[in-house]
């Protein structure tokens, strides 16, 4: 540019002194602008592959070919440096785009193979190391770093978040529990004292001694039958007694009375009455009889039973009445069931028989049967 301004054609022009100084300045600025545009267009052409050699190589003056060597008049693109060789307006006005290659130390200018500085490309950030085949676009390079501050909604949706939402759980089904029916015990007698008023005479057939109630058939051919004091007539009842033999010859028996029709007549001496007797014998037998006035009616004569504990061992005897059914159990095992419609209800009591037989009743329970 300065060579042009200093050329003889311009300096010897006779009308310079007549031009206003402002016009001279405008002319100079126009020339400077044209030169800058030409240089930028040349650089764009080189970067895009249109030119391999700058247009001004070997030239002393822009726009002349007089001093240009012959071997540089024509460039590899086939465009001679003359009026017919022009650059399109798009290329001349395009913004120069530096070409970068990825490296481990940062962007590299392909033209100089030197590390590009951030100042060479405004608003660009240094890219991290990438593979040679990986191109980094402006959107990727200029993208802002992701924010590490998560919102409440993001935290709630993240499984690893500390705020874990607990899903409501269905209530567990309750484990069925066995139904426990409360026992309605009318009497639980252990004979610690005689508050109930049992017949009590050691010289007779019954008395309290040694933590139990002793029954003794003293007279030959006579039995001992005693009603339970202060117990009303019952239709459905469960009567349980724990007995053991304490004296007398083998062959005697002991048991329970149900459906007694006469109140207060079982005193251990009276031999009359109407009731049912269910007995266990010390020989391992069971039997059921019905007393009718002054005689016995066999309902079940003496019958061996493996559930009976023989001799002086304790046996638990149970009679359960429910309507017409009279069930007999020994040591928790049912041994027989009798059907009787003649005696619908009555009183309860205890019994021992056999000449000289002695038995001890250690406990007696009376419960209504549902």
Secondary structure, 3 states (H helix, E strand, C coil): CHHHHCCHHHHCCCCHHHCCHHHHHHHHHHHHHHHHHHHHHHHHHHHHCCCCCCCCCCCCCCCCCCCCCHHHCECCCCCECCCCCCCCHHHHHCCCCCCEECCCCCCEECCCCEECCHHHCCCCCCCCCCCCCCCCCHHHHHCCCCCCCCCHHHHHHCCCCCCCCCCCCCCCCCCCCCCCCCCCEEEEECCCCCCCCCCCECCCCEEEECCEEEEECCCCCCCEEEECCCCCCECCEEEEEEEEEEECCCCCEEEEEEEECCCCCCECCCCCEEEEEEEEECCCEEEEEEEEECEEEEEEEEEECCCCCCCCCCEEEEEEEECCEEEEEECCEEEEEEECCCCCCEEEEEEEECCCCEEEEEEEEEEECC
